[in-house]
Structures are given as structure tokens and as C-alpha cells.
Amino acid sequence: MTANFTAFLLLASLLSYPAVSFLLHNSAARCTARCNPKITLKTLGTLLPLHAETLKLSPIKTLNGEVTLPGSKSLSNRILLLASLSEGKTKVTNLLDSDDITYMLGALDSLGVKVSKHSPTAVTVEGVAGALPVPVTAERLNLGNAGTAMRPLCAALAYSDIGGEGIVLDGVARMRERPIADLIDGLVQLGADAVLTGEGDEGCPPIRIKKAEGEGLGGTANISGKMSSQFLSAMLMASPLAAKPTQIKIKDELISAPYVELTMGLMKKFGPEVEVEGDMDGAPVFKIQPGVYKSPESILVEGDASSASYFLAGAAITGGTVKVIGCGSKSVQGDVAFANCLEEMGATVTWGDDDITVTRDPGTKLQGKEFDCLKIPDAAMTLAVVALFAEGPTTIKNVYSWRLKETERMKAIVAECTKLGATVEEFRDYCIIHPPKDNKMNENVLIETYDDHRMAMAFSLAACGEKGVPVEINDPKCTAKTFPTYFEFLES
């Protein structure tokens, strides 16, 4: 087995896709592999020490093939919550098998919601037809670093009949550094009894929620849309539980609007519709009537567009051809627009309803450009690594939300790109990445991942292409947030 092919297996396993069929080319061999994680790991077990904390990637010359994407993290947890609030049973397929979803499923179980697991990616949720129950035993929920569980559950539980001293939502140390005050403020305006306990950083979890007093929640809330669209999405999903109509006004500007549109589209599949007044890219107003969620009986989780970005970027960098299956021109996810960035840089993009194909003519060099990434903050991280292979600087704008994610992503990206040889100018909500001279990166750099799955996956691309270099990924297990199984098998 060649070194390049070994490196490819490592990359595919690092991303841990359930069905990845790739063809890798190099000067010595032409090999084909079906990268089922279990089979791949048995192979890797003869090549790597089964310990611990770093993963070495050798240069990968070319990537070609098809990828069937796992389910979207954002869609998975939204669907689980809406199914729990609904009348009837909902079968969910292509559910992402990851830490965030595990935390959500654990929380629902603690709250008494019945979920039958058919496989790691298929469950049936028996809805409670209204607000979530809160058993007296559920005094505290540990939600890890799962923002897609913390924010929606915080909003939904504000409508629950909670006895005693209420319920506390908490997480890991990083969760206690992630701001949530804007969501709490919005819920309180609607009549909720929700307070920060003060155990975390200012404006951050833990949160204590008690039963709201008075005639029930509803009315008008004015909230900021500049920090995270998840606050608005959480309030929208909970609003049909209110006793009276709800109106949510954005008082400044709304970032990541495609994620809000994704939320409203899912709500409509379960019944309630949201009326929007104004421009989604400005300061819109959202109106929601009290209502009942009703199960659609079954729902398929669309493939994860953020995860697609790594494979599409690999094709653009290496000049190979990669087709991702599971999201395309009809996708509800904003991150599919990442493919447009690659096209602007010089790649060729072909769209299907449920797939995207990227390639690049070997005679066409990638060109640095300026991109407004307000609507694609997760995929913008991948763009930062593609910038290392481009001619000229790449500007990534409107990514202040990077600073509020699993880690302080702006600082992390600046640090790791700099270690690879780039010069990076950092500003409050944007950065300018100047690639290394002649795109020659420093070799054998230890990439810090900061317990952030997307840092590990994005910077694995530094090993790709003619200019790719050996890199070492620190704490590869952090990808468990999105792709958990690979490193558990590796370490065993």
C-alpha cells in the first residue's frame, strides 16, 4: 500500500463518512477503496500505533470519486425537537450519528420523550403533543458543547410546566463561554422565567428555567440577530406552544439568514407557518400563531452541506473530480453556496437537484478573491484553507460568529494558517489570508484543533494537491462532534 493511499484512507476516515468511494492517483499506483469506517480502521490498525492524540497525514495528490453525505447536524437536532413537540410518531432517517445529536437524544430521554432507536441513523420519536414534560428527576441537563441542543431546548423548556426549583441547562467548560444572553432576554420579554446562574462567563450558560407565571407566554420580543441565528430559530420553533400570538422583531441585522429559513421550512413540514415582514437580510419581523405540531409520519434528514465542503474543496485543490450526494440545487442549507466560492476561484461546478460535482482544469490556477461569508460561516472555515493554495490574497468577510463557536475560530484559523506559512490580517469580523510564497507551505506542522471538529477537518486539506504537505492533526478525536466512530475504533 503506497504512502499516498494510506494518507487518503486517513483523510477519509478523519471525516468518517458512511459511504465514501474514492479513486486516488499518484505516480506509483492507482488504487480504489470503499471506505466503510470499520473496514478502513482494520486496515489502518496494521499501519498506525493505536494510541492517542495526533494523526499524521502524508501528501494526497488527487481526489476523485463520489461521497454520500451523512445527515445535517443542524437539521437533525431541529427535527428531533419538532418531532418531540408533535402529535403522533415520526420516523427520522439519515439522522447524523454524532455528539450533538447524542446530547439531544439524551436530554429528550431525561425529559420523558420516548425515542426508539432502529440504527445509529434511524429513530422513531413519539411526540408529546405540546410542551415538553419535565419529570421531577430532571433537575439538570448536561448538553456538552452542543449549541444545536442548548439553544432550542432552552426556548422550548420555557413553555413547560416545571415544578420546584426548575431545571438547569449546562455543558462543558467551552459551553460556559458561549454567549446566550440575547436568547434569554428574548424569552423573558415573552414572559419566560429564565435566568443565567452566573456560574459561567458573563451572558453564558448555565441557565435555570422555571414555570412561567401569569397567563402564558406570547406577545412581542425585540432581539439582536447579530450574534447567532440559532437564538431566533430556537424562539421560532417554541413559539407555537405559546398561549397567544408571538411577534419577534430583529432590532439590528440578521446573520446566517439561510439557517432561519431552514428552520421555518421544517416548521411548515410539521404544520405551523411563520409570517415574515421585511427583508431577511435586514431587520425582519416574524409572526407566529399558537398552534399544534403534527407529525409528518416520516422525514429524511438532508445530507450535511457543511461537511460536503471538505470534499468539494479537495477536488478544487487537487484538480480531481468529486461528486457529493445528499444536497444540491434544491438544498435547504445555505452552505451549498460554498460551491459558488470555489467556482469563483477557478473550479468548475455542476449542480444536480441532490448533488454537486466539483473539478478544476489542471491549467487553471485557483485565484484569491473577496467573499462575504455571512450566510456560510461554517463552510467559510474550509475556504480559509483553500486560500493557502490560491494565487493572491483571499478576504473572508462577515464572520464575527466565528468568535462564538465551538472555539474562538477567528484566532484559531489565524494561528494555524500562520504556522503553515501564510500571512493573515485579522480584523473584528473578517480576515485577509495571504498564501505562502509560491504556495509552498511549511511541512510537518502540528495543527491544533482546539476541541473543534471543523478545525480538524478543514486543516486536513493542507495535505492535498501538488503543493500539499505532511501535516499532523492534534486531538483528532474532536471530530466526534460530527463524526464520532472513527477514532473510537482507532484507539481500540
C-alpha positions as CSV (number, residue, x, y, z in Angstrom):
1,M,0.0,0.0,0.0
2,T,1.5,3.4,-1.0
3,A,2.1,6.2,1.4
4,N,-0.3,8.5,-0.6
5,F,-3.1,5.9,-0.5
6,T,-2.5,5.5,3.2
7,A,-2.9,9.2,3.6
8,F,-6.1,9.2,1.7
9,L,-7.5,6.5,3.9
10,L,-6.6,8.6,6.9
11,L,-8.4,11.7,5.4
12,A,-11.5,9.7,4.5
13,S,-11.6,8.2,8.0
14,L,-10.9,11.5,9.6
15,L,-14.1,12.7,8.0
16,S,-15.7,9.3,8.7
17,Y,-18.3,9.4,6.0
18,P,-20.6,6.3,5.9
19,A,-20.3,5.8,2.2
20,V,-17.2,7.2,0.5
21,S,-16.0,5.7,-2.7
22,F,-12.8,7.4,-3.9
23,L,-10.1,6.8,-6.5
24,L,-6.7,8.1,-5.6
25,H,-4.0,8.7,-8.2
26,N,-0.3,9.0,-7.7
27,S,2.9,8.3,-9.7
28,A,3.3,4.8,-8.3
29,A,-0.2,3.3,-8.1
30,R,-3.8,3.6,-8.9
31,C,-6.0,2.2,-6.2
32,T,-9.7,2.0,-5.3
33,A,-11.1,1.8,-1.8
34,R,-14.6,1.5,-0.3
35,C,-14.2,3.5,2.9
36,N,-16.5,1.9,5.3
37,P,-15.1,3.1,8.7
38,K,-14.9,-0.3,10.3
39,I,-13.1,-1.9,7.3
40,T,-10.8,1.1,6.9
41,L,-9.8,1.1,10.5
42,K,-8.9,-2.6,10.4
43,T,-6.6,-1.7,7.6
44,L,-5.2,1.3,9.4
45,G,-4.6,-0.8,12.5
46,T,-1.7,-2.5,10.8
47,L,-0.1,0.8,9.9
48,L,-0.6,3.1,12.9
49,P,0.0,2.9,16.6
50,L,-3.4,2.6,18.3
51,H,-2.9,5.4,20.7
52,A,-3.9,8.7,21.2
53,E,-3.6,12.2,20.4
54,T,-2.2,13.0,16.9
55,L,-2.8,11.8,13.4
56,K,-0.2,12.2,10.6
57,L,-1.3,12.9,7.1
58,S,1.0,12.4,4.1
59,P,0.5,14.4,0.9
60,I,-2.5,13.4,-1.2
61,K,-2.0,14.2,-4.8
62,T,-5.5,13.8,-6.3
63,L,-9.0,13.1,-5.1
64,N,-11.7,11.6,-7.4
65,G,-15.0,9.9,-6.6
66,E,-18.4,10.1,-5.0
67,V,-19.4,10.9,-1.5
68,T,-22.8,10.0,0.1
69,L,-23.2,12.6,2.8
70,P,-24.3,11.9,6.4
71,G,-27.2,13.8,7.7
72,S,-27.0,17.5,8.5
73,K,-26.3,18.4,12.2
74,S,-28.5,21.5,12.1
75,L,-31.4,19.6,10.5
76,S,-31.0,16.5,12.8
77,N,-31.5,18.3,16.1
78,R,-34.2,20.6,14.8
79,I,-36.2,17.6,13.5
80,L,-35.7,15.8,16.8
81,L,-37.2,18.7,18.8
82,L,-40.1,19.3,16.4
83,A,-40.9,15.6,16.4
84,S,-40.9,15.6,20.2
85,L,-43.4,18.5,20.3
86,S,-45.7,17.0,17.8
87,E,-48.8,14.9,17.8
88,G,-48.1,11.3,16.6
89,K,-44.9,9.3,15.9
90,T,-42.2,10.5,13.5
91,K,-39.7,8.2,11.9
92,V,-36.4,10.1,11.2
93,T,-33.9,8.6,8.8
94,N,-30.3,9.6,7.8
95,L,-30.0,11.1,11.3
96,L,-26.5,12.3,12.0
97,D,-24.7,10.0,14.4
98,S,-22.6,12.5,16.4
99,D,-22.0,14.0,19.8
100,D,-24.5,16.9,19.3
101,I,-27.3,14.5,18.4
102,T,-26.4,12.2,21.2
103,Y,-26.7,15.1,23.7
104,M,-30.1,16.0,22.3
105,L,-31.3,12.4,22.4
106,G,-30.1,12.1,26.0
107,A,-31.9,15.2,27.0
108,L,-35.1,14.1,25.4
109,D,-34.8,10.8,27.2
110,S,-34.3,12.6,30.6
111,L,-37.4,14.7,29.8
112,G,-39.5,11.6,29.2
113,V,-39.8,11.7,25.4
114,K,-39.9,8.2,24.0
115,V,-37.4,7.6,21.2
116,S,-37.0,4.2,19.6
117,K,-33.6,3.7,18.0
118,H,-33.6,1.4,15.0
119,S,-30.0,2.1,14.0
120,P,-27.4,4.8,14.6
121,T,-29.0,6.9,11.8
122,A,-32.8,6.0,12.2
123,V,-35.1,6.6,15.1
124,T,-38.8,6.9,15.8
125,V,-39.9,9.8,18.1
126,E,-43.2,9.6,19.9
127,G,-44.3,13.2,20.2
128,V,-45.9,14.7,23.4
129,A,-48.3,16.9,21.5
130,G,-47.3,20.1,23.2
131,A,-44.8,21.5,25.6
132,L,-42.0,19.1,26.8
133,P,-42.6,17.3,30.1
134,V,-40.1,17.9,32.9
135,P,-40.0,15.0,35.4
136,V,-39.0,15.9,38.9
137,T,-35.9,13.8,38.4
138,A,-34.7,16.1,35.6
139,E,-33.1,18.8,37.6
140,R,-30.1,19.4,35.4
141,L,-29.3,18.6,31.7
142,N,-25.7,18.3,30.6
143,L,-25.6,19.3,26.9
144,G,-21.9,19.2,26.4
145,N,-20.8,21.7,23.8
146,A,-23.9,21.1,21.6
147,G,-25.2,24.5,20.7
148,T,-27.8,23.0,18.5
149,A,-29.2,21.3,21.6
150,M,-28.7,24.0,24.2
151,R,-30.4,26.9,22.3
152,P,-33.6,25.1,21.1
153,L,-34.1,23.2,24.4
154,C,-33.7,26.4,26.3
155,A,-36.5,28.0,24.3
156,A,-38.8,25.0,24.3
157,L,-38.5,24.4,28.1
158,A,-39.5,28.0,28.8
159,Y,-43.1,26.8,27.8
160,S,-43.0,23.7,30.1
161,D,-44.8,23.2,33.4
162,I,-41.7,22.9,35.6
163,G,-42.0,22.4,39.3
164,G,-39.8,23.1,42.3
165,E,-36.6,25.0,41.7
166,G,-36.8,24.5,37.9
167,I,-34.3,22.8,35.6
168,V,-30.7,23.9,34.8
169,L,-29.2,23.6,31.3
170,D,-25.4,23.3,31.5
171,G,-22.5,21.9,29.5
172,V,-18.7,21.7,29.2
173,A,-16.3,24.5,30.0
174,R,-16.5,25.9,26.5
175,M,-20.3,26.0,26.6
176,R,-20.0,28.2,29.7
177,E,-18.0,30.7,27.4
178,R,-20.6,30.8,24.6
179,P,-23.0,33.7,24.8
180,I,-26.7,33.1,25.2
181,A,-27.9,36.2,26.9
182,D,-29.7,37.5,23.8
183,L,-31.9,34.4,23.7
184,I,-32.7,34.6,27.5
185,D,-33.6,38.3,27.0
186,G,-36.0,37.5,24.2
187,L,-37.7,34.7,26.1
188,V,-38.1,36.9,29.2
189,Q,-39.7,39.6,27.0
190,L,-42.3,36.9,26.1
191,G,-42.9,36.1,29.8
192,A,-40.5,33.3,30.4
193,D,-38.8,32.7,33.8
194,A,-35.3,32.0,32.6
195,V,-32.1,33.3,34.2
196,L,-28.3,32.8,33.9
197,T,-27.0,31.1,37.1
198,G,-23.7,33.1,37.0
199,E,-21.5,30.0,37.0
200,G,-20.3,30.6,33.5
201,D,-18.8,33.7,31.8
202,E,-21.0,36.8,31.7
203,G,-24.0,36.2,29.5
204,C,-23.3,32.5,29.2
205,P,-24.8,29.2,30.5
206,P,-25.7,27.6,32.8
207,I,-29.4,28.6,32.6
208,R,-32.1,28.0,35.2
209,I,-35.7,27.7,33.8
210,K,-38.8,27.7,35.9
211,K,-42.5,27.6,35.1
212,A,-43.7,31.0,33.7
213,E,-46.2,32.8,35.8
214,G,-49.3,34.6,34.5
215,E,-51.4,33.7,31.5
216,G,-48.7,32.1,29.5
217,L,-46.0,33.2,27.1
218,G,-46.5,35.3,24.0
219,G,-46.5,38.9,22.8
220,T,-43.6,40.8,21.3
221,A,-39.9,40.4,21.7
222,N,-37.1,42.6,20.3
223,I,-33.9,40.7,19.9
224,S,-30.5,41.1,18.3
225,G,-29.8,39.0,15.2
226,K,-26.1,39.8,15.1
227,M,-24.7,37.2,17.4
228,S,-26.3,33.9,16.3
229,S,-29.3,33.0,14.1
230,Q,-29.8,30.0,16.4
231,F,-31.4,32.3,19.0
232,L,-34.1,33.3,16.6
233,S,-34.5,29.7,15.3
234,A,-35.0,28.5,18.9
235,M,-37.6,31.1,19.6
236,L,-39.4,30.4,16.4
237,M,-39.7,26.7,17.0
238,A,-41.0,27.2,20.5
239,S,-43.5,30.0,19.7
240,P,-46.4,27.7,18.5
241,L,-46.5,26.5,22.1
242,A,-47.5,30.0,23.3
243,A,-50.9,30.9,24.7
244,K,-51.2,33.9,22.4
245,P,-49.7,35.2,19.2
246,T,-46.0,35.9,19.2
247,Q,-44.1,38.6,17.3
248,I,-40.3,38.6,17.1
249,K,-38.6,41.7,15.8
250,I,-34.9,41.9,14.8
251,K,-33.6,45.2,16.2
252,D,-30.3,45.3,14.2
253,E,-29.4,42.8,11.5
254,L,-29.9,39.1,11.0
255,I,-26.8,36.9,10.3
256,S,-26.9,33.4,8.7
257,A,-30.5,34.0,7.4
258,P,-30.4,30.7,5.4
259,Y,-30.4,28.8,8.8
260,V,-33.6,30.7,9.8
261,E,-35.2,29.9,6.5
262,L,-34.2,26.2,7.1
263,T,-35.9,26.4,10.5
264,M,-39.1,27.9,9.1
265,G,-39.2,25.3,6.3
266,L,-39.0,22.5,8.8
267,M,-41.7,24.0,11.0
268,K,-44.0,24.1,8.0
269,K,-43.5,20.4,7.4
270,F,-44.8,19.8,10.9
271,G,-47.7,22.3,10.5
272,P,-47.1,25.8,11.9
273,E,-46.1,28.6,9.5
274,V,-44.2,31.7,10.2
275,E,-45.2,35.1,8.6
276,V,-42.3,37.3,7.7
277,E,-42.4,41.0,7.2
278,G,-39.4,42.8,5.8
279,D,-36.1,41.8,4.3
280,M,-34.5,38.7,5.7
281,D,-31.1,40.3,5.1
282,G,-32.2,43.4,7.1
283,A,-34.3,43.6,10.2
284,P,-37.3,41.4,9.6
285,V,-40.3,40.8,11.8
286,F,-41.6,37.2,12.4
287,K,-45.2,36.5,13.4
288,I,-46.3,33.1,14.8
289,Q,-49.8,32.0,15.8
290,P,-50.4,29.5,18.6
291,G,-50.7,26.0,17.1
292,V,-50.1,22.3,17.3
293,Y,-47.2,20.5,15.6
294,K,-48.4,17.4,13.8
295,S,-46.1,14.5,12.7
296,P,-45.4,14.1,9.0
297,E,-45.0,10.4,9.9
298,S,-41.6,10.2,8.4
299,I,-38.8,12.6,7.4
300,L,-35.4,12.2,5.8
301,V,-32.5,14.4,7.0
302,E,-30.8,16.0,4.1
303,G,-27.0,15.4,3.7
304,D,-24.8,17.8,5.6
305,A,-23.7,20.7,3.3
306,S,-21.0,21.9,5.7
307,S,-19.4,18.5,5.6
308,A,-19.6,18.5,1.8
309,S,-17.3,21.5,1.7
310,Y,-14.2,19.4,2.6
311,F,-14.6,17.0,-0.3
312,L,-15.5,19.7,-2.8
313,A,-12.6,21.8,-1.7
314,G,-10.3,18.7,-2.0
315,A,-11.3,18.4,-5.7
316,A,-10.7,22.1,-6.3
317,I,-7.3,22.0,-4.7
318,T,-6.1,18.8,-6.4
319,G,-7.8,19.1,-9.7
320,G,-9.7,15.9,-9.2
321,T,-13.4,15.4,-9.7
322,V,-15.7,14.8,-6.7
323,K,-19.4,14.4,-6.6
324,V,-21.2,14.8,-3.2
325,I,-24.7,13.2,-3.0
326,G,-27.3,14.3,-0.5
327,C,-27.5,18.1,-1.1
328,G,-27.7,20.1,-4.3
329,S,-29.6,22.9,-6.0
330,K,-32.8,22.1,-4.1
331,S,-31.0,22.0,-0.7
332,V,-32.5,24.0,2.2
333,Q,-29.0,24.6,3.6
334,G,-27.1,27.8,3.0
335,D,-23.7,26.2,3.0
336,V,-24.2,24.7,-0.5
337,A,-23.3,28.2,-1.6
338,F,-19.7,27.3,-0.8
339,A,-19.5,25.7,-4.2
340,N,-20.1,29.1,-5.8
341,C,-17.0,30.4,-4.0
342,L,-14.9,27.5,-5.4
343,E,-16.3,28.3,-8.9
344,E,-15.3,32.0,-8.5
345,M,-11.8,30.9,-7.5
346,G,-11.5,28.8,-10.7
347,A,-13.1,25.5,-10.2
348,T,-15.9,24.0,-12.3
349,V,-19.1,23.3,-10.5
350,T,-22.0,21.2,-11.8
351,W,-25.3,21.2,-9.9
352,G,-28.0,18.4,-9.7
353,D,-31.1,18.6,-7.6
354,D,-29.5,16.4,-4.9
355,D,-25.8,16.5,-5.8
356,I,-22.9,18.8,-6.5
357,T,-19.8,18.0,-8.6
358,V,-16.6,20.0,-8.5
359,T,-13.5,19.7,-10.6
360,R,-10.7,22.0,-11.8
361,D,-8.8,22.1,-15.1
362,P,-5.1,21.5,-14.3
363,G,-4.2,24.5,-16.3
364,T,-6.4,26.8,-14.2
365,K,-4.9,28.1,-11.0
366,L,-7.1,28.9,-8.1
367,Q,-7.4,32.7,-7.6
368,G,-7.7,34.5,-4.3
369,K,-11.0,36.5,-4.1
370,E,-13.1,38.5,-1.6
371,F,-16.1,36.7,-0.2
372,D,-19.0,37.8,2.0
373,C,-19.5,34.7,4.2
374,L,-22.3,36.0,6.4
375,K,-24.5,33.2,5.2
376,I,-21.9,30.4,5.2
377,P,-19.8,30.8,8.4
378,D,-19.1,27.1,8.8
379,A,-18.0,26.4,5.2
380,A,-16.0,29.6,5.3
381,M,-13.5,27.8,7.5
382,T,-12.8,25.4,4.6
383,L,-12.4,28.5,2.4
384,A,-9.6,29.7,4.7
385,V,-7.6,26.5,3.9
386,V,-8.3,26.7,0.1
387,A,-6.9,30.2,0.3
388,L,-3.5,28.7,1.0
389,F,-3.4,27.2,-2.5
390,A,-4.6,30.3,-4.4
391,E,-2.8,33.0,-6.2
392,G,-3.1,36.3,-4.3
393,P,-4.9,37.1,-1.1
394,T,-8.4,35.8,-0.1
395,T,-10.6,38.0,2.1
396,I,-13.3,36.3,4.2
397,K,-15.8,38.8,5.4
398,N,-18.7,38.9,7.9
399,V,-17.6,36.0,10.1
400,Y,-17.9,37.6,13.5
401,S,-19.9,34.5,14.5
402,W,-16.6,32.5,14.2
403,R,-15.7,34.0,17.6
404,L,-18.7,32.5,19.3
405,K,-18.5,28.9,18.0
406,E,-17.0,25.7,19.4
407,T,-13.8,27.6,19.8
408,E,-12.7,31.2,19.0
409,R,-12.4,30.2,15.4
410,M,-11.0,33.5,14.1
411,K,-8.0,33.2,16.4
412,A,-7.7,29.5,15.7
413,I,-7.7,30.0,11.9
414,V,-5.2,32.8,12.0
415,A,-2.9,30.8,14.2
416,E,-2.9,27.6,12.1
417,C,-2.7,29.3,8.7
418,T,0.3,31.3,10.0
419,K,2.0,28.1,11.2
420,L,1.6,26.7,7.7
421,G,3.4,29.8,6.3
422,A,0.6,32.2,5.4
423,T,0.4,35.8,6.5
424,V,-3.0,36.6,7.9
425,E,-4.5,40.0,8.7
426,E,-7.1,39.7,11.4
427,F,-10.0,42.2,12.0
428,R,-13.1,42.1,14.1
429,D,-15.3,40.3,11.6
430,Y,-13.1,39.4,8.7
431,C,-9.6,38.3,7.8
432,I,-7.3,38.5,4.8
433,I,-5.2,35.4,4.1
434,H,-2.0,35.9,2.0
435,P,-0.8,32.4,0.9
436,P,2.8,31.4,1.4
437,K,5.2,32.4,-1.3
438,D,4.6,30.1,-4.4
439,N,2.0,28.3,-2.2
440,K,4.9,26.4,-0.5
441,M,3.6,25.6,3.0
442,N,5.7,24.6,6.0
443,E,5.9,20.8,6.4
444,N,5.1,18.6,9.3
445,V,3.2,21.3,11.1
446,L,1.2,20.2,14.2
447,I,-2.3,21.5,13.6
448,E,-4.0,22.5,16.9
449,T,-7.7,21.7,16.7
450,Y,-8.9,23.5,19.9
451,D,-11.5,20.8,20.5
452,D,-13.3,21.9,17.3
453,H,-14.3,19.3,14.8
454,R,-14.2,21.7,11.9
455,M,-10.7,22.8,12.6
456,A,-9.5,19.2,12.3
457,M,-11.4,18.5,9.1
458,A,-10.7,21.8,7.3
459,F,-6.9,21.7,8.0
460,S,-6.6,18.1,6.9
461,L,-6.9,19.7,3.4
462,A,-3.4,21.1,3.8
463,A,-2.1,17.7,2.8
464,C,-3.9,17.8,-0.6
465,G,-2.6,18.6,-4.1
466,E,0.7,19.2,-5.8
467,K,1.5,21.8,-3.0
468,G,0.2,19.6,-0.2
469,V,2.5,18.9,2.7
470,P,2.6,16.4,5.5
471,V,0.6,17.7,8.5
472,E,-0.1,16.3,11.9
473,I,-3.6,16.7,13.4
474,N,-3.7,17.2,17.2
475,D,-6.6,15.6,19.1
476,P,-8.3,14.1,16.0
477,K,-11.0,12.7,18.4
478,C,-12.6,16.1,18.4
479,T,-14.3,15.2,15.2
480,A,-16.7,13.1,17.4
481,K,-18.9,16.2,17.5
482,T,-19.8,15.4,13.9
483,F,-18.3,12.0,13.1
484,P,-17.7,10.1,16.3
485,T,-17.0,6.5,15.4
486,Y,-13.7,6.5,13.6
487,F,-11.4,7.5,16.4
488,E,-13.1,5.2,18.9
489,F,-12.3,2.3,16.6
490,L,-8.8,3.6,16.0
491,E,-7.9,3.8,19.7
492,S,-9.4,0.4,20.5
